[in-house]
Amino acid sequence: MGVLKGKTALVTGGSRGIGRAVAERLARDGALVAVHYGHNEAAAMETVAGIEAAAGRAFAIGAELGVPGDALALWAAYEAHPAHTAGVDILVNNAGGATFAGIEGTDEDTYDRAHALNAKAPFFVIKHGLARLRDGGRIVNVTGTPEIALPAILATVMAKGAANAMTRSLAAELAPRGITVNSVGPGIIETDLNAGLLADAGTRAHLAARSVFHRVGTAEEVADVVAFLASADSRWVTGQHLDATGGLQLSLV
């Protein structure tokens, strides 16, 4: 409790699922949290209200990602909010989405959309945020796990892989400023976005069996990993990808 007191965090896609759990956890640890949303303002305001009800501090900012000029619009929305601070200590690139198509079903528009949201957006959110990110800060990219073959979302997997590669190279570039850059790869997680998929008992059992714990994960479990990377405890960890899949690869061995 309070390990992030005096810090400011920005969480993209912070209104739902993993992003919401991350925003709630960072606020519980004492940070002022900017909860970003793309379209669902009501969900973002609900997240902010929940944080405030728990004696935390947060505010919502809206900007669609995956479109031209998205990163500049996000930072403009951040600076326009009266609750914002002059600098940011923690940037969590969580916003993303899956495009369901294999290689034969992926046209150029589908491919471009997947990369615009999952790779290009975090790249430029970081680029335009560097002047605002304080020295000694933290960047955490919520991406995917590259060791898993997921042909049904091929373009998305490629984009997530690009974000993982960016993480490693950026860690070396920003090290002189004391900024750490890491990524987290969630497994099968219980979120509202997965609710329809997990509602089928057979599908749920199949996906749960892929973890060595034989269950699906929770958003809070991923948020705990992100919180570690956002804290001073992770100061000697950078350029790393943390697997938060509940041992999914182990079950495939």
C-alpha positions in Angstrom: 0.0 0.0 0.0 1.2 3.5 -0.9 4.3 2.3 -2.8 3.3 4.6 -5.8 2.3 7.6 -3.7 3.2 10.8 -5.5 3.3 9.0 -8.9 1.1 9.5 -11.9 0.2 6.6 -14.2 -1.6 6.5 -17.6 -3.2 3.2 -18.6 -4.5 2.9 -22.1 -7.6 0.8 -22.5 -8.1 1.3 -18.8 -11.9 1.2 -18.6 -12.4 -2.6 -19.0 -10.9 -6.0 -18.4 -7.2 -6.1 -17.7 -6.8 -2.4 -18.1 -9.4 -1.7 -15.5 -7.7 -4.1 -13.1 -4.4 -2.4 -13.7 -5.8 1.0 -13.1 -7.5 -0.1 -9.9 -4.3 -1.8 -8.6 -2.0 1.2 -9.4 -4.5 3.6 -7.7 -4.6 1.3 -4.7 -0.9 1.5 -4.6 -1.2 5.3 -4.4 -0.8 6.5 -8.0 -3.0 9.1 -9.6 -4.3 7.2 -12.6 -5.4 8.5 -16.0 -7.9 6.0 -17.2 -7.9 6.0 -21.0 -10.8 4.8 -23.1 -11.4 4.6 -26.8 -15.2 4.6 -27.1 -16.8 3.6 -23.9 -16.8 6.7 -21.7 -19.4 5.2 -19.4 -17.1 2.3 -18.5 -14.2 4.6 -17.9 -16.2 6.8 -15.6 -17.4 3.7 -13.8 -13.8 2.7 -13.3 -12.9 6.2 -12.0 -15.9 6.1 -9.6 -14.8 2.7 -8.3 -11.3 3.9 -7.7 -12.5 7.1 -5.9 -14.9 5.0 -3.8 -11.9 3.1 -2.6 -10.1 6.3 -1.6 -8.0 6.4 -4.8 -7.4 9.1 -7.3 -8.2 8.8 -11.0 -9.6 10.7 -14.0 -10.8 9.6 -17.5 -9.5 10.6 -20.9 -10.8 9.6 -24.3 -9.0 9.1 -27.6 -9.5 6.4 -30.3 -6.4 4.4 -30.9 -5.5 2.7 -34.2 -6.3 5.8 -36.3 -4.1 8.5 -37.8 -3.0 11.0 -35.2 -4.2 8.8 -32.3 -1.1 9.3 -30.0 -1.1 13.0 -30.3 -4.9 13.1 -29.6 -4.4 10.9 -26.5 -1.7 13.2 -25.0 -3.8 16.3 -25.9 -6.7 14.8 -24.0 -4.4 14.1 -21.1 -3.1 17.6 -20.9 -6.6 19.1 -21.4 -7.9 17.4 -18.2 -7.7 19.7 -15.1 -6.6 16.7 -13.0 -3.5 16.0 -15.0 0.1 16.4 -13.7 3.0 18.0 -15.6 4.7 14.6 -15.9 3.9 10.9 -16.0 5.9 8.3 -14.1 4.2 5.1 -15.4 2.9 4.4 -18.9 0.9 1.2 -19.4 0.2 0.4 -23.0 -2.7 -2.0 -22.5 -5.2 -1.1 -25.3 -5.4 -3.6 -28.1 -7.7 -6.0 -29.8 -7.7 -9.3 -31.8 -8.5 -9.6 -35.5 -9.8 -13.1 -36.0 -8.5 -14.4 -39.3 -5.8 -16.8 -40.6 -3.5 -15.8 -43.4 -6.0 -16.7 -46.2 -8.7 -14.6 -44.6 -6.5 -11.6 -43.9 -6.6 -8.8 -46.5 -4.5 -5.7 -46.4 -7.1 -3.6 -44.5 -7.4 -6.3 -41.8 -3.7 -6.6 -41.5 -3.2 -2.8 -41.2 -6.0 -2.4 -38.6 -4.3 -5.1 -36.4 -1.0 -3.4 -36.6 -2.3 0.1 -36.2 -3.9 -0.7 -32.8 -1.5 -3.3 -31.4 1.9 -2.1 -32.7 1.8 1.4 -34.2 -0.3 3.0 -31.5 1.9 2.0 -28.5 5.0 3.0 -30.5 3.7 6.5 -31.0 2.1 6.8 -27.6 5.6 6.2 -26.2 7.3 8.5 -28.7 5.0 11.4 -28.0 5.0 10.7 -24.3 8.8 10.7 -23.8 8.9 14.4 -23.1 6.3 13.9 -20.4 7.7 10.7 -18.9 9.9 11.5 -15.9 13.4 10.0 -15.6 13.3 6.8 -13.6 9.9 6.1 -15.0 8.3 2.8 -16.1 6.8 1.7 -19.4 4.8 -1.6 -19.4 3.4 -3.0 -22.6 0.6 -5.6 -22.3 1.2 -7.7 -25.4 1.0 -11.4 -26.1 3.1 -14.5 -25.6 5.2 -15.1 -28.7 5.9 -18.8 -28.0 2.2 -19.7 -28.5 1.0 -20.5 -32.1 -2.3 -18.8 -32.7 -3.0 -19.0 -36.4 -6.6 -17.8 -35.9 -5.4 -14.3 -35.1 -2.2 -14.3 -37.1 -2.0 -10.6 -37.9 -2.6 -9.7 -34.3 0.1 -12.2 -33.1 2.5 -10.5 -35.5 1.6 -7.1 -34.2 2.0 -8.2 -30.6 5.4 -9.7 -31.5 6.4 -6.3 -32.9 5.5 -4.7 -29.6 7.6 -7.2 -27.8 10.6 -6.5 -30.0 10.1 -2.7 -29.5 10.1 -3.3 -25.7 13.6 -4.8 -25.8 15.2 -2.3 -28.1 13.5 0.7 -26.3 14.8 -0.6 -23.0 18.3 -0.1 -24.2 17.6 3.3 -25.6 15.9 4.7 -22.5 18.3 3.2 -19.9 20.4 6.4 -19.7 17.3 8.1 -18.3 16.7 5.3 -15.7 13.4 4.3 -17.5 12.6 0.6 -17.6 10.6 -0.9 -20.4 9.1 -4.4 -20.0 6.2 -6.3 -21.5 3.6 -8.7 -20.0 1.9 -11.6 -21.9 -1.5 -12.6 -20.4 -2.9 -16.1 -21.1 -6.6 -17.0 -21.1 -8.1 -14.4 -18.9 -11.6 -14.0 -17.5 -12.8 -10.6 -18.9 -16.0 -9.3 -20.3 -14.4 -9.5 -23.8 -13.9 -13.2 -23.3 -17.3 -13.8 -21.6 -19.0 -15.2 -24.7 -16.1 -17.5 -25.4 -15.9 -18.8 -21.9 -19.6 -19.2 -21.5 -19.5 -22.4 -23.4 -18.6 -25.1 -20.8 -16.6 -27.2 -23.3 -14.6 -24.3 -24.6 -13.9 -23.1 -21.1 -12.7 -26.6 -20.0 -10.5 -26.9 -23.0 -8.9 -23.5 -22.5 -8.5 -24.0 -18.7 -6.7 -27.3 -19.4 -4.0 -25.4 -21.3 -2.7 -23.9 -18.0 -0.8 -26.1 -15.6 -3.2 -24.7 -12.9 -6.2 -26.0 -15.0 -8.2 -22.8 -14.8 -8.4 -19.5 -16.6 -6.7 -16.4 -15.1 -8.1 -13.3 -13.7 -7.5 -9.7 -14.7 -6.3 -9.0 -11.2 -3.5 -11.6 -11.5 -2.2 -9.9 -14.6 -2.5 -6.5 -12.9 -0.4 -7.7 -10.0 2.4 -8.5 -12.5 2.1 -5.0 -14.1 2.1 -3.4 -10.6 5.4 -5.0 -9.9 6.9 -3.7 -13.1 5.5 -0.3 -12.3 7.1 -0.2 -8.8 10.6 0.5 -7.5 11.0 -3.2 -6.8 11.5 -3.8 -10.6 14.3 -1.2 -11.0 16.8 -3.9 -12.0 14.4 -5.5 -14.6 14.2 -4.0 -18.1 13.9 -5.3 -21.7 12.1 -8.4 -20.4 8.9 -10.2 -21.4 7.1 -11.6 -18.4 4.9 -14.6 -19.1 1.6 -14.3 -17.2 -0.2 -17.2 -18.7 -0.5 -19.5 -15.7 2.2 -21.8 -17.2 0.4 -22.3 -20.5 3.5 -23.2 -22.4 4.4 -25.8 -19.7 1.1 -27.6 -20.3 2.0 -27.9 -24.0 5.3 -29.6 -23.4 
